[in-house]
Amino acid sequence: MDKLYRISTWISGHITFIVVVVTALALAVPETFLWMGTSVITPMLGIVMFGMGLTLRPVDFKPVVMHPKEIIVGELAQFIIMPSLAWLLCWALDLPAELALGVILVGCCPGGTASNVFCYLANGDVALSVAMTSVSTLIAPVVTPALVLLLAGRSVSVDVAGMFMSIVEVVILPIVLGLAVSHFCGKATRKVVPLLPMVSTLAITAILGIVVSHNATNIIHCSLIVGVAVILHNLLGLLLGNVAGYLFRLERKKRIAVSIEVGMQNSGLATSLAVTHFAMFPMAAVPGAIFSAWHNFSGSIAAQLFRKNQKRLKQ
C-alpha cells in the first residue's frame, strides 16, 4: 500500500507534465483516446467530485460561518470576474459562436478542486480555498445555468433546467455521497484518501485526452485564438482575484486563496456541460479542454511566485 501511496504522490506532483504529455499525444495520435467515447466524460467527472466529497468534513465549512466576509468576497469575485472576463474576451477577440460558448461555459463554472492543491503550494489559506470551492460548487446548479443564459442566451438555446439537473447529478450528488461515505466509513476512507489525488489527476487528464482527440483537427486550426482567450482568461482571473482581495483588505494568505480560486475553474464541468447540452456545437468543448491543460501549468507557476514573494517579504 505504501508503494501505491508513493505512486499517487508522484502522479499528483507531476500533473503539469502529465497534462502536457496527454495533450500532445491526443493531438499527434488521436487514436490513443478515440476509443473512449465522449459519453464517459460525465461519469469520470462524477468520480472526481465523489473523491472531493470523501476529503471533506463538516468542519471544513466552519470558515463559511466564522468568516462570512471572505467567503462572500470570494464567491462574488468568482461569479462576477470570470463570467465578465469570458464575455469581454469573446467580444474583443471576435470569437466564433461555438468557441465563445465554450469560453463562457468555463467562465460561468465554479472553482476547480485543483485550486486547493495550488493554494497549499502557494502557502495560502487552504481552509478558505476549500470552503470557497465547496460553496461555489453547491450554488453552481443555480448560478451557472443562469449566467450562461444571460451571457450566451442570445446566440444559442440554453436548457437551464437541463443544466441544473446535470450539475446536480454530476457534482452535487457525488459530493454528498462522498461526504456520507466519509462520515459512516471514516476508517476505510482515511486509507483511500491518499490515493484520491492520483485518481483525480488520471480522470481529469483522461477527460482532456478524450476531448482533444475528438477535436484534434479543429484544435490545430484554431489553437492560436483559443489559446490566447484561455490564457488571458486565466491570467486576468488570477490577477483580478488578487485585486479583489486587496480592495476588501483581506490578509495576504486569504488574498492568495481568492486569487487562485478565481483564476482556476472547474473546466472539466464546462467540458461535460458542452458535450451533454451543446452537442450540436462540438467546438464548445475545446476551450474547457485547453483551460484544463493551461491552468495546471499556470497554477503551479503562480504558486511558486506567491511563495517566493512571501519569503522575500519576510527577509
C-alpha positions, 0 to 999 in steps of 0.5 A: 500500500505504501508503494501505491501511496508513493505512486499517487504522490508522484502522479499528483506532483507531476500533473503539469507534465502529465497534462502536457504529455496527454495533450500532445499525444491526443493531438499527434495520435488521436487514436490513443483516446478515440476509443473512449467515447465522449459519453464517459466524460460525465461519469469520470467527472462524477468520480472526481467530485465523489473523491472531493466529497470523501476529503471533506468534513463538516468542519471544513465549512466552519470558515463559511460561518466564522468568516462570512466576509471572505467567503462572500468576497470570494464567491462574488469575485468568482461569479462576477470576474470570470463570467465578465472576463469570458464575455469581454474576451469573446467580444474583443477577440471576435470569437466564433459562436461555438468557441465563445460558448465554450469560453463562457461555459468555463467562465460561468463554472465554479472553482476547480478542486485543483485550486486547493492543491495550488493554494497549499503550494502557494502557502495560502489559506487552504481552509478558505480555498476549500470552503470557497470551492465547496460553496461555489460548487453547491450554488453552481446548479443555480448560478451557472445555468443562469449566467450562461443564459444571460451571457450566451442566451442570445446566440444559442438555446440554453436548457437551464433546467437541463443544466441544473439537473446535470450539475446536480447529478454530476457534482452535487450528488457525488459530493454528498455521497462522498461526504456520507461515505466519509462520515459512516466509513471514516476508517476505510476512507482515511486509507483511500484518501491518499490515493484520491489525488492520483485518481483525480489527476488520471480522470481529469487528464483522461477527460482532456485526452478524450476531448482533444482527440475528438477535436484534434483537427479543429484544435490545430486550426484554431489553437492560436485564438483559443489559446490566447482567450484561455490564457488571458482568461486565466491570467486576468482571473488570477490577477483580478482575484488578487485585486479583489482581495486587496480592495476588501483588505483581506490578509495576504494568505486569504488574498492568495486563496481568492486569487487562485480560486478565481483564476482556476475553474472547474473546466472539466464541468464546462467540458461535460456541460458542452458535450451533454447540452451543446452537442450540436456545437462540438467546438464548445468543448475545446476551450474547457479542454485547453483551460484544463491543460493551461491552468495546471501549468499556470497554477503551479507557476503562480504558486511558486511566485506567491511563495517566493514573494512571501519569503522575500517579504519576510527577509 
